[in-house]
Amino acid sequence: MIDVIFGGLSYWIFGFGFSFGNDYPNPFLGIGKFFFDPTYQEDTTDQAWSFAAFFFQMSFATTTSTIVSGM
């Protein structure tokens, strides 16, 4: 439980921004979209895809933390 909770929070705060932020500094690390909030988008279809992409990528991030911790 702790891996999923803290992994999900850290992915929400930092991970999505590093993964899918703007490619301004370099093509490997994005900057932007920290504290991910897709509700500022105008189209509800874009919001739904953003929520789905965030949840899908967060599940992979939290799964890797459970593998490392040995649970």
C-alpha positions in Angstrom: 0.0 0.0 0.0 2.8 2.4 0.9 4.6 1.8 -2.4 1.4 2.6 -4.4 0.4 5.6 -2.3 3.8 7.3 -2.2 4.7 6.2 -5.7 1.4 7.6 -7.1 1.9 10.9 -5.2 5.5 11.3 -6.4 4.5 10.5 -10.0 1.7 13.1 -9.8 4.1 15.7 -8.4 7.2 15.0 -10.5 7.0 12.0 -12.8 4.4 13.1 -15.3 6.2 16.5 -15.7 9.5 14.8 -16.3 8.0 12.3 -18.7 5.6 14.4 -20.7 6.6 18.0 -20.1 7.8 20.4 -22.7 11.0 19.4 -24.5 12.6 22.8 -24.1 15.8 21.9 -22.2 16.6 18.6 -24.0 14.7 15.7 -25.7 15.2 13.3 -22.8 13.8 15.2 -19.8 10.6 17.3 -20.0 10.0 20.3 -17.8 6.5 21.4 -17.1 3.1 19.8 -16.2 4.2 19.3 -12.6 1.2 18.6 -10.2 -0.7 17.3 -13.2 -4.2 18.8 -13.7 -5.9 18.1 -17.0 -9.1 20.0 -16.0 -7.7 23.2 -17.4 -8.1 21.8 -20.9 -11.2 23.0 -22.7 -12.3 19.9 -24.6 -13.7 17.1 -22.4 -12.3 14.5 -24.8 -8.8 15.8 -24.2 -9.4 15.7 -20.5 -10.5 12.0 -20.7 -7.5 11.0 -22.7 -5.2 12.9 -20.3 -6.7 11.2 -17.2 -6.4 7.8 -18.9 -2.8 8.4 -20.0 -1.9 9.7 -16.5 -3.5 6.7 -14.7 -1.9 4.2 -17.2 1.6 5.6 -16.7 1.2 5.9 -13.0 0.3 2.2 -12.8 3.7 1.4 -14.4 5.5 3.8 -12.1 4.0 2.3 -9.0 4.5 -1.3 -10.2 8.3 -0.6 -10.6 8.4 0.6 -7.0 6.8 -2.6 -5.8 9.4 -4.7 -7.7 12.3 -2.8 -6.2 10.9 -3.1 -2.7 10.4 -6.8 -3.0 6.7 -6.9 -2.2 
